[in-house]
């Protein structure tokens, strides 16, 4: 028959185990029922799109969508695409990363066999210090957790995300092999960039005029908010990227 002391000890052990499980440590990526630690390359999610959260201690967590290509294997490095979402009404960006991934980026670039990571903004545009820090920490987490070809990292985005792609690439060009902004306003410095740029824009954009771009795929008959209609334009980036990557590896 168990003693009172053994019963109390058993209950204490269970409570301690529950507390440890429900509080992942800083730098871990969590999902429902799953916790994946940074640098754990052997942990492989199934192909498809997953909702994930990067825990950052006292900093706000970063919620993001992660698309794993079919036949992904840790033994074979794959490209990485950072996808930044459009602006959201009221500033609540919950699920916006998954939306731009599903509506635009994955349908257009799926044949590259890349991992795609699409964070939700922490509020405001992508050029705020808080969002820049969150994006770069998220990139570090993905690079530490998956087998990525570091010469094939691309940033893209739509509308506010297009402007964010310009901004992130301008500040951190050493991280990327190319930038593909869609319907985003470029910085004044773009003419001086060495980083390959393929901008995709509609001449009928009533919010952000097309203007001048480094290298432009100009589309017509599409208004600014018709995100899904830019899939065919973004898909033209596939052979463009492959040629750039071929040159990088030669």
Backbone as CSV, one residue per row, in Angstrom:
resi,resn,N_x,N_y,N_z,CA_x,CA_y,CA_z,C_x,C_y,C_z
1,UNK,0.854,-1.196,0.000,0.000,0.000,0.000,0.882,1.235,0.000
2,UNK,0.654,2.205,-0.910,1.533,3.354,-0.996,1.375,4.267,0.220
3,UNK,2.463,4.839,0.640,2.453,5.787,1.764,2.028,7.154,1.273
4,UNK,1.649,8.046,2.235,1.274,9.410,1.868,2.424,10.115,1.199
5,UNK,3.651,9.865,1.641,4.826,10.523,1.052,5.008,10.126,-0.409
6,UNK,4.826,8.811,-0.707,5.022,8.354,-2.093,3.963,8.914,-3.012
7,UNK,2.726,9.093,-2.491,1.661,9.664,-3.314,1.969,11.111,-3.645
8,UNK,2.386,11.899,-2.638,2.731,13.311,-2.857,3.886,13.438,-3.833
9,UNK,4.894,12.554,-3.676,6.047,12.589,-4.574,5.634,12.294,-6.011
10,UNK,4.727,11.346,-6.204,4.276,11.008,-7.548,3.528,12.147,-8.199
11,UNK,2.639,12.808,-7.446,1.883,13.943,-7.971,2.826,15.081,-8.343
12,UNK,3.811,15.344,-7.497,4.783,16.408,-7.765,5.553,16.139,-9.047
13,UNK,5.923,14.875,-9.262,6.676,14.514,-10.472,5.849,14.749,-11.723
14,UNK,4.566,14.396,-11.670,3.690,14.591,-12.820,3.527,16.071,-13.127
15,UNK,3.295,16.888,-12.095,3.125,18.330,-12.292,4.382,18.955,-12.873
16,UNK,5.544,18.509,-12.412,6.803,19.030,-12.934,6.976,18.670,-14.402
17,UNK,6.638,17.445,-14.769,6.761,17.016,-16.163,5.832,17.824,-17.066
18,UNK,4.602,18.085,-16.579,3.664,18.886,-17.368,4.163,20.308,-17.555
19,UNK,4.755,20.887,-16.523,5.273,22.256,-16.615,6.396,22.344,-17.623
20,UNK,7.277,21.348,-17.650,8.390,21.344,-18.598,7.878,21.212,-20.011
21,UNK,6.882,20.334,-20.225,6.368,20.099,-21.583,5.651,21.326,-22.124
22,UNK,4.920,22.042,-21.237,4.099,23.158,-21.715,4.842,24.463,-21.832
23,UNK,6.146,24.503,-21.509,6.925,25.718,-21.588,8.213,25.486,-22.359
24,UNK,8.165,25.440,-23.687,9.368,25.241,-24.479,10.359,26.363,-24.246
25,UNK,11.625,26.094,-24.404,12.667,27.066,-24.122,12.834,28.025,-25.281
26,UNK,13.547,29.120,-25.011,13.821,30.132,-26.017,14.451,29.509,-27.253
27,UNK,13.945,29.969,-28.436,14.536,29.537,-29.683,13.949,28.258,-30.219
28,UNK,12.894,27.744,-29.582,12.270,26.538,-30.113,11.101,26.885,-31.006
29,UNK,10.868,26.044,-31.981,9.734,26.210,-32.875,8.652,25.237,-32.442
30,UNK,7.482,25.766,-32.139,6.421,24.934,-31.594,5.233,24.873,-32.525
31,UNK,4.548,23.734,-32.481,3.276,23.569,-33.178,2.397,22.732,-32.274
32,UNK,1.141,22.592,-32.629,0.232,21.809,-31.797,0.764,20.392,-31.625
33,UNK,1.071,20.032,-30.384,1.557,18.686,-30.106,2.994,18.439,-30.490
34,UNK,3.711,19.462,-30.992,5.076,19.246,-31.448,5.961,20.396,-30.987
35,UNK,7.170,20.092,-30.624,8.169,21.108,-30.322,9.446,20.715,-31.027
36,UNK,9.981,21.629,-31.861,11.199,21.342,-32.599,12.278,22.327,-32.236
37,UNK,13.407,21.878,-31.768,14.469,22.767,-31.325,15.332,23.218,-32.485
38,UNK,15.803,24.468,-32.395,16.703,25.017,-33.396,17.912,24.113,-33.549
39,UNK,18.324,23.921,-34.803,19.513,23.120,-35.071,19.239,21.641,-35.178
40,UNK,17.979,21.248,-34.981,17.636,19.827,-35.006,17.289,19.422,-36.437
41,UNK,18.319,19.334,-37.281,18.113,19.098,-38.697,17.420,17.769,-38.948
42,UNK,17.591,16.803,-38.062,17.000,15.493,-38.269,15.490,15.465,-38.141
43,UNK,14.882,16.518,-37.532,13.438,16.554,-37.375,12.807,17.028,-38.681
44,UNK,12.066,16.170,-39.343,11.522,16.487,-40.654,9.999,16.480,-40.583
45,UNK,9.378,17.591,-40.965,7.932,17.647,-41.076,7.510,16.993,-42.386
46,UNK,6.304,16.504,-42.408,5.778,15.891,-43.628,5.596,16.955,-44.703
47,UNK,5.678,16.569,-45.982,5.399,17.537,-47.056,4.036,18.187,-46.864
48,UNK,3.957,19.459,-47.223,2.722,20.209,-47.041,2.983,21.494,-46.287
49,UNK,1.927,22.169,-45.899,2.037,23.452,-45.206,1.652,23.293,-43.748
50,UNK,2.488,23.846,-42.882,2.316,23.691,-41.442,2.277,25.061,-40.773
51,UNK,1.409,25.213,-39.787,1.394,26.415,-38.965,2.361,26.218,-37.806
52,UNK,3.290,27.144,-37.636,4.347,27.009,-36.637,4.493,28.306,-35.849
53,UNK,5.195,28.233,-34.731,5.457,29.412,-33.905,6.887,29.370,-33.405
54,UNK,7.612,30.461,-33.601,8.965,30.599,-33.078,8.886,31.329,-31.756
55,UNK,9.263,30.661,-30.671,9.258,31.253,-29.339,10.569,31.994,-29.110
56,UNK,10.473,33.213,-28.541,11.643,34.093,-28.462,11.833,34.689,-27.070
57,UNK,11.528,33.931,-26.028,11.720,34.430,-24.674,10.803,35.595,-24.382
58,UNK,11.381,36.753,-24.038,10.587,37.936,-23.707,10.079,38.670,-24.944
59,UNK,10.632,38.349,-26.104,10.175,38.974,-27.344,8.883,38.297,-27.817
60,UNK,8.052,39.023,-28.574,6.806,38.412,-29.074,7.110,37.183,-29.936
61,UNK,6.320,36.134,-29.822,6.519,34.957,-30.680,6.227,35.302,-32.132
62,UNK,6.849,34.567,-33.030,6.626,34.766,-34.462,5.806,33.587,-34.984
63,UNK,4.603,33.864,-35.422,3.763,32.831,-36.027,4.054,32.815,-37.530
64,UNK,4.152,31.633,-38.102,4.503,31.543,-39.510,3.980,30.254,-40.130
65,UNK,3.860,30.283,-41.444,3.528,29.078,-42.204,4.810,28.545,-42.823
66,UNK,4.939,27.241,-42.843,6.129,26.585,-43.385,5.691,25.528,-44.383
67,UNK,6.134,25.674,-45.630,5.795,24.713,-46.679,7.006,23.828,-46.951
68,UNK,6.818,22.522,-46.789,7.866,21.538,-47.031,7.587,20.850,-48.370
69,UNK,8.564,20.848,-49.288,8.316,20.259,-50.608,8.245,18.737,-50.552
70,UNK,7.626,18.172,-51.554,7.568,16.709,-51.656,8.982,16.149,-51.780
71,UNK,9.201,15.001,-51.179,10.480,14.290,-51.251,11.634,15.040,-50.583
72,UNK,11.324,15.979,-49.671,12.405,16.644,-48.947,13.171,15.623,-48.116
73,UNK,14.500,15.739,-48.126,15.367,14.882,-47.329,16.474,15.729,-46.720
74,UNK,16.781,15.564,-45.435,17.859,16.332,-44.823,19.218,16.122,-45.485
75,UNK,19.358,15.058,-46.260,20.638,14.784,-46.917,20.839,15.609,-48.183
76,UNK,19.789,16.288,-48.638,19.876,17.050,-49.888,19.447,18.492,-49.649
77,UNK,20.372,19.448,-49.687,20.013,20.862,-49.473,19.040,21.358,-50.539
78,UNK,18.073,22.162,-50.109,17.065,22.702,-51.022,17.064,24.227,-50.935
79,UNK,16.479,24.904,-51.924,16.347,26.364,-51.834,15.414,26.763,-50.687
80,UNK,15.522,28.015,-50.277,14.654,28.579,-49.245,14.057,29.877,-49.772
81,UNK,12.751,30.005,-49.656,12.062,31.221,-50.081,11.406,31.863,-48.871
82,UNK,11.759,33.117,-48.609,11.106,33.914,-47.579,9.989,34.700,-48.260
83,UNK,8.747,34.502,-47.817,7.582,35.135,-48.439,6.924,36.077,-47.437
84,UNK,6.830,37.349,-47.799,6.267,38.371,-46.914,4.874,38.777,-47.400
85,UNK,3.926,38.809,-46.492,2.527,39.015,-46.869,2.175,40.491,-47.063
86,UNK,1.026,40.699,-47.632,0.429,42.004,-47.901,-0.037,42.664,-46.599
87,UNK,-0.454,43.923,-46.708,-1.013,44.608,-45.556,-2.362,44.023,-45.153
88,UNK,-2.695,44.171,-43.884,-3.947,43.613,-43.369,-4.737,44.710,-42.660
89,UNK,-6.041,44.681,-42.829,-6.892,45.671,-42.182,-6.891,45.505,-40.669
90,UNK,-6.747,46.616,-39.968,-6.771,46.575,-38.514,-5.484,46.111,-37.887
91,UNK,-4.509,45.712,-38.704,-3.206,45.338,-38.157,-3.113,43.923,-37.623
92,UNK,-4.205,43.135,-37.643,-4.159,41.752,-37.164,-3.700,40.857,-38.307
93,UNK,-2.465,40.388,-38.216,-1.862,39.636,-39.322,-1.997,38.125,-39.158
94,UNK,-2.789,37.667,-38.210,-2.904,36.227,-37.970,-3.312,35.492,-39.240
95,UNK,-2.468,34.574,-39.678,-2.757,33.763,-40.850,-2.427,34.410,-42.179
96,UNK,-1.946,35.666,-42.174,-1.655,36.348,-43.436,-0.474,35.713,-44.164
97,UNK,0.506,35.215,-43.403,1.637,34.535,-44.033,1.184,33.309,-44.801
98,UNK,0.334,32.522,-44.190,-0.179,31.326,-44.874,-1.005,31.712,-46.098
99,UNK,-1.726,32.833,-46.010,-2.548,33.271,-47.141,-1.695,33.591,-48.358
100,UNK,-0.639,34.403,-48.182,0.174,34.761,-49.348,0.936,33.550,-49.875
101,UNK,1.288,32.639,-48.983,1.954,31.402,-49.410,1.021,30.569,-50.277
102,UNK,-0.227,30.423,-49.826,-1.174,29.544,-50.516,-1.737,30.168,-51.782
103,UNK,-1.990,31.482,-51.749,-2.620,32.152,-52.886,-1.631,32.402,-54.018
104,UNK,-0.402,32.765,-53.652,0.534,33.267,-54.654,1.853,32.499,-54.739
105,UNK,2.579,32.427,-53.646,3.980,32.000,-53.716,4.130,30.518,-54.017
106,UNK,3.424,29.669,-53.307,3.560,28.230,-53.568,3.048,27.836,-54.950
107,UNK,1.869,28.318,-55.392,1.430,27.950,-56.750,2.410,28.393,-57.830
108,UNK,3.089,29.526,-57.615,3.993,30.045,-58.647,5.363,29.383,-58.621
109,UNK,5.878,29.071,-57.442,7.277,28.655,-57.308,7.453,27.219,-56.832
110,UNK,6.377,26.457,-56.778,6.424,25.104,-56.227,7.433,24.212,-56.932
111,UNK,7.589,24.381,-58.259,8.462,23.473,-58.997,9.943,23.668,-58.662
112,UNK,10.286,24.705,-57.916,11.679,24.881,-57.473,12.060,23.879,-56.381
113,UNK,11.061,23.227,-55.784,11.347,22.273,-54.712,11.920,22.931,-53.473
114,UNK,11.493,24.160,-53.209,12.037,24.942,-52.099,11.187,24.803,-50.845
115,UNK,11.822,24.982,-49.698,11.089,25.240,-48.464,10.661,26.704,-48.510
116,UNK,9.417,26.976,-48.151,8.898,28.338,-48.143,8.489,28.683,-46.721
117,UNK,8.984,29.808,-46.220,8.620,30.267,-44.883,7.937,31.615,-45.010
118,UNK,6.753,31.738,-44.402,5.932,32.938,-44.559,5.459,33.406,-43.180
119,UNK,6.166,34.360,-42.587,5.798,34.816,-41.243,4.592,35.753,-41.247
120,UNK,3.933,35.848,-40.097,2.922,36.870,-39.863,3.620,38.093,-39.278
121,UNK,3.301,39.258,-39.797,3.881,40.498,-39.280,3.529,40.686,-37.802
122,UNK,4.434,41.314,-37.076,4.173,41.615,-35.665,3.373,42.907,-35.504
123,UNK,2.931,43.470,-36.616,2.202,44.735,-36.605,2.993,45.781,-37.362
124,UNK,2.307,46.524,-38.223,3.013,47.509,-39.029,3.675,46.858,-40.224
125,UNK,4.449,47.662,-40.972,5.059,47.130,-42.180,6.343,46.365,-41.869
126,UNK,6.902,45.752,-42.901,8.040,44.853,-42.706,9.350,45.577,-42.415
127,UNK,9.383,46.893,-42.584,10.633,47.627,-42.374,10.810,48.111,-40.940
128,UNK,9.838,47.825,-40.047,10.011,48.235,-38.658,11.124,47.396,-38.017
129,UNK,11.830,47.947,-37.046,12.894,47.175,-36.376,12.398,45.858,-35.797
130,UNK,11.171,45.862,-35.250,10.628,44.645,-34.647,10.427,43.557,-35.690
131,UNK,9.881,43.926,-36.834,9.656,42.937,-37.879,10.956,42.483,-38.530
132,UNK,11.884,43.399,-38.733,13.179,43.012,-39.309,13.882,41.995,-38.412
133,UNK,13.888,42.263,-37.097,14.527,41.334,-36.163,13.822,39.982,-36.179
134,UNK,12.487,40.003,-36.182,11.732,38.750,-36.188,12.014,37.935,-37.447
135,UNK,12.057,38.602,-38.592,12.311,37.904,-39.862,13.698,37.285,-39.869
136,UNK,14.704,38.021,-39.420,16.063,37.492,-39.453,16.250,36.355,-38.442
137,UNK,15.588,36.444,-37.301,15.653,35.334,-36.336,14.954,34.103,-36.887
138,UNK,13.844,34.317,-37.585,13.126,33.194,-38.186,13.973,32.531,-39.265
139,UNK,14.643,33.325,-40.095,15.537,32.758,-41.104,16.621,31.917,-40.437
140,UNK,17.196,32.438,-39.359,18.220,31.682,-38.641,17.690,30.373,-38.109
141,UNK,16.449,30.381,-37.621,15.833,29.159,-37.102,15.654,28.117,-38.204
142,UNK,15.154,28.557,-39.354,14.928,27.623,-40.467,16.259,27.093,-40.998
143,UNK,17.252,27.972,-41.112,18.574,27.528,-41.583,19.193,26.516,-40.628
144,UNK,18.910,26.660,-39.336,19.455,25.726,-38.359,18.683,24.427,-38.250
145,UNK,17.443,24.426,-38.746,16.576,23.269,-38.572,16.406,22.418,-39.820
146,UNK,16.739,22.971,-40.984,16.538,22.260,-42.244,17.784,22.343,-43.107
147,UNK,17.862,21.447,-44.062,19.007,21.399,-44.965,18.754,22.374,-46.117
148,UNK,19.416,23.533,-46.040,19.187,24.624,-46.996,20.453,24.889,-47.791
149,UNK,20.288,25.067,-49.100,21.387,25.515,-49.953,21.515,27.029,-49.782
150,UNK,22.543,27.480,-49.092,22.672,28.891,-48.736,22.942,29.791,-49.932
151,UNK,23.220,29.194,-51.094,23.363,29.988,-52.311,22.038,30.115,-53.059
152,UNK,20.970,29.584,-52.459,19.665,29.622,-53.118,18.582,30.105,-52.149
153,UNK,18.847,31.248,-51.531,17.875,31.845,-50.617,17.300,33.092,-51.278
154,UNK,15.979,33.149,-51.356,15.286,34.208,-52.086,14.278,34.878,-51.162
155,UNK,14.099,36.181,-51.317,13.027,36.880,-50.603,12.048,37.433,-51.632
156,UNK,10.768,37.205,-51.380,9.709,37.738,-52.218,8.599,38.238,-51.312
157,UNK,7.629,38.911,-51.895,6.507,39.411,-51.116,5.567,40.168,-52.018
158,UNK,4.347,40.381,-51.519,3.323,41.038,-52.318,2.831,42.307,-51.630
159,UNK,2.744,43.418,-52.383,2.242,44.698,-51.890,3.098,45.162,-50.710
160,UNK,2.547,45.238,-49.495,3.381,45.581,-48.339,4.549,44.610,-48.235
161,UNK,4.296,43.353,-48.584,5.363,42.355,-48.581,6.377,42.571,-49.683
162,UNK,5.916,43.127,-50.825,6.848,43.480,-51.894,7.785,44.583,-51.445
163,UNK,7.213,45.607,-50.783,8.043,46.667,-50.221,8.974,46.096,-49.156
164,UNK,8.470,45.125,-48.381,9.305,44.480,-47.372,10.446,43.698,-47.977
165,UNK,10.181,43.045,-49.124,11.245,42.302,-49.808,12.353,43.254,-50.254
166,UNK,11.957,44.397,-50.833,12.954,45.411,-51.191,13.762,45.827,-49.960
167,UNK,13.055,46.108,-48.850,13.705,46.631,-47.644,14.660,45.619,-47.021
168,UNK,14.197,44.378,-46.859,15.030,43.337,-46.242,16.255,43.051,-47.110
169,UNK,16.053,42.993,-48.424,17.169,42.706,-49.333,18.177,43.853,-49.349
170,UNK,17.681,45.076,-49.213,18.583,46.227,-49.187,19.480,46.205,-47.956
171,UNK,18.930,45.797,-46.816,19.682,45.826,-45.560,20.518,44.575,-45.339
172,UNK,20.094,43.447,-45.924,20.799,42.180,-45.688,21.088,41.468,-47.018
173,UNK,21.739,42.127,-47.959,21.939,41.507,-49.285,22.781,40.243,-49.252
174,UNK,23.638,40.115,-48.237,24.521,38.953,-48.167,23.757,37.656,-47.875
175,UNK,22.517,37.758,-47.420,21.729,36.569,-47.087,21.051,35.956,-48.314
176,UNK,20.886,36.737,-49.380,20.000,36.331,-50.468,20.736,36.201,-51.794
177,UNK,20.224,35.284,-52.630,20.752,35.156,-53.995,19.944,35.992,-54.962
178,UNK,18.717,36.390,-54.568,17.862,37.193,-55.435,16.693,37.728,-54.625
179,UNK,16.077,38.787,-55.170,14.866,39.347,-54.562,13.821,39.496,-55.658
180,UNK,12.568,39.104,-55.333,11.481,39.144,-56.320,10.288,39.870,-55.703
181,UNK,10.280,41.178,-55.736,9.153,41.928,-55.178,7.966,41.931,-56.156
182,UNK,6.779,41.764,-55.617,5.561,41.814,-56.424,4.717,42.995,-55.935
183,UNK,4.477,43.949,-56.821,3.633,45.112,-56.511,4.119,45.878,-55.286
184,UNK,5.414,46.025,-55.178,5.984,46.760,-54.054,6.813,47.939,-54.522
185,UNK,6.792,49.020,-53.762,7.521,50.219,-54.129,9.013,50.035,-53.828
186,UNK,9.898,50.284,-54.811,11.335,50.065,-54.600,12.004,51.249,-53.911
187,UNK,13.160,51.024,-53.293,13.929,52.131,-52.731,14.669,52.882,-53.829
188,UNK,15.106,54.078,-53.503,15.817,54.900,-54.486,17.159,54.292,-54.874
189,UNK,17.699,53.447,-54.009,19.049,52.908,-54.217,19.109,51.737,-55.181
190,UNK,17.960,51.275,-55.714,17.923,50.013,-56.454,18.843,50.012,-57.668
191,UNK,19.049,51.155,-58.284,19.902,51.203,-59.479,21.347,50.833,-59.172
192,UNK,21.737,50.903,-57.896,23.117,50.621,-57.506,23.302,49.198,-56.983
193,UNK,22.233,48.415,-56.931,22.321,47.084,-56.343,23.117,46.120,-57.214
194,UNK,23.810,45.212,-56.557,24.435,44.093,-57.260,23.604,42.822,-57.113
195,UNK,22.728,42.799,-56.129,21.847,41.653,-55.917,20.846,41.550,-57.069
196,UNK,20.706,40.384,-57.695,19.744,40.237,-58.792,18.311,40.529,-58.347
197,UNK,17.605,41.308,-59.129,16.229,41.700,-58.822,15.331,41.388,-60.008
198,UNK,14.207,40.755,-59.736,13.164,40.577,-60.736,11.871,41.117,-60.131
199,UNK,11.459,42.288,-60.562,10.246,42.909,-60.042,9.054,42.538,-60.921
200,UNK,7.931,42.269,-60.279,6.706,41.903,-60.990,5.643,42.921,-60.616
201,UNK,5.058,43.558,-61.620,4.161,44.670,-61.343,3.132,44.794,-62.464
202,UNK,1.961,45.284,-62.114,0.936,45.545,-63.121,0.956,47.026,-63.512
203,UNK,0.859,47.266,-64.781,0.794,48.653,-65.258,-0.543,49.296,-64.884
204,UNK,-1.500,48.480,-64.454,-2.800,48.999,-64.041,-2.926,49.125,-62.521
205,UNK,-1.789,49.038,-61.818,-1.804,49.154,-60.352,-2.200,50.574,-59.962
206,UNK,-3.326,50.698,-59.268,-3.831,52.006,-58.888,-3.314,52.469,-57.522
207,UNK,-2.581,51.606,-56.815,-2.064,51.944,-55.487,-0.574,52.260,-55.544
208,UNK,0.207,51.367,-56.154,1.653,51.570,-56.305,1.970,51.572,-57.795
209,UNK,2.190,52.732,-58.409,2.496,52.777,-59.846,3.731,51.958,-60.182
210,UNK,3.771,51.438,-61.407,4.872,50.564,-61.809,6.212,51.270,-61.751
211,UNK,6.310,52.478,-62.290,7.567,53.223,-62.243,8.689,52.472,-62.935
212,UNK,9.926,52.719,-62.498,11.097,52.063,-63.082,11.570,50.949,-62.148
213,UNK,11.953,49.827,-62.696,12.422,48.688,-61.918,13.737,48.191,-62.507
214,UNK,14.517,47.453,-61.709,15.800,46.928,-62.180,15.586,45.968,-63.345
215,UNK,14.704,45.016,-63.190,14.315,44.090,-64.261,12.855,43.775,-64.019
216,UNK,12.017,44.037,-64.984,10.582,44.068,-64.734,9.823,43.071,-65.596
217,UNK,8.922,42.322,-64.935,7.889,41.588,-65.657,6.623,42.419,-65.511
218,UNK,6.255,43.099,-66.580,5.108,43.994,-66.550,3.854,43.239,-66.949
219,UNK,2.816,43.335,-66.115,1.548,42.691,-66.400,0.499,43.771,-66.621
220,UNK,-0.570,43.440,-67.292,-1.618,44.413,-67.576,-2.975,43.842,-67.204
221,UNK,-3.922,44.765,-66.957,-5.293,44.352,-66.672,-5.504,43.814,-65.281
222,UNK,-4.541,44.009,-64.375,-4.661,43.493,-63.010,-4.602,44.676,-62.047
223,UNK,-5.583,44.779,-61.167,-5.549,45.834,-60.163,-4.735,45.376,-58.957
224,UNK,-4.456,46.303,-58.065,-3.511,46.044,-56.978,-3.942,44.896,-56.058
225,UNK,-5.228,44.750,-55.834,-5.694,43.796,-54.820,-6.011,42.406,-55.371
226,UNK,-5.719,42.162,-56.636,-5.991,40.852,-57.231,-4.747,39.968,-57.113
227,UNK,-4.436,39.601,-55.896,-3.197,38.864,-55.609,-3.060,37.609,-56.450
228,UNK,-4.114,36.816,-56.533,-4.055,35.517,-57.212,-3.713,35.634,-58.685
229,UNK,-3.978,36.794,-59.298,-3.740,36.947,-60.732,-2.256,37.186,-61.055
230,UNK,-1.427,37.317,-60.028,0.004,37.494,-60.250,0.761,36.167,-60.265
231,UNK,0.059,35.052,-60.108,0.729,33.745,-60.096,1.506,33.524,-61.390
232,UNK,0.897,33.816,-62.534,1.573,33.565,-63.810,2.816,34.433,-63.959
233,UNK,2.762,35.665,-63.447,3.940,36.533,-63.499,5.051,36.029,-62.610
234,UNK,4.691,35.634,-61.372,5.701,35.133,-60.447,6.282,33.811,-60.942
235,UNK,5.475,33.017,-61.640,5.966,31.732,-62.160,7.100,31.946,-63.173
236,UNK,7.122,33.098,-63.826,8.203,33.394,-64.761,9.544,33.574,-64.058
237,UNK,9.512,33.702,-62.737,10.756,33.810,-61.975,11.490,32.477,-61.878
238,UNK,10.800,31.363,-62.138,11.429,30.044,-61.990,12.632,29.878,-62.920
239,UNK,12.491,30.043,-64.249,13.678,29.910,-65.110,14.713,31.003,-64.848
240,UNK,14.254,32.180,-64.471,15.170,33.283,-64.143,16.054,32.902,-62.949
241,UNK,15.434,32.358,-61.903,16.188,31.931,-60.723,17.156,30.802,-61.057
242,UNK,16.683,29.845,-61.827,17.553,28.713,-62.173,18.792,29.179,-62.918
243,UNK,18.650,30.168,-63.769,19.804,30.698,-64.499,20.751,31.419,-63.542
244,UNK,20.225,32.174,-62.616,21.065,32.865,-61.627,21.809,31.852,-60.764
245,UNK,21.112,30.827,-60.312,21.738,29.814,-59.465,22.793,29.029,-60.244
246,UNK,22.547,28.805,-61.512,23.536,28.134,-62.356,24.819,28.954,-62.430
247,UNK,24.684,30.256,-62.575,25.836,31.142,-62.629,26.562,31.178,-61.290
248,UNK,25.775,31.150,-60.191,26.375,31.174,-58.842,27.235,29.936,-58.602
249,UNK,26.808,28.793,-59.111,27.511,27.537,-58.842,28.653,27.290,-59.828
250,UNK,28.731,28.079,-60.870,29.825,27.918,-61.849,31.075,28.694,-61.414
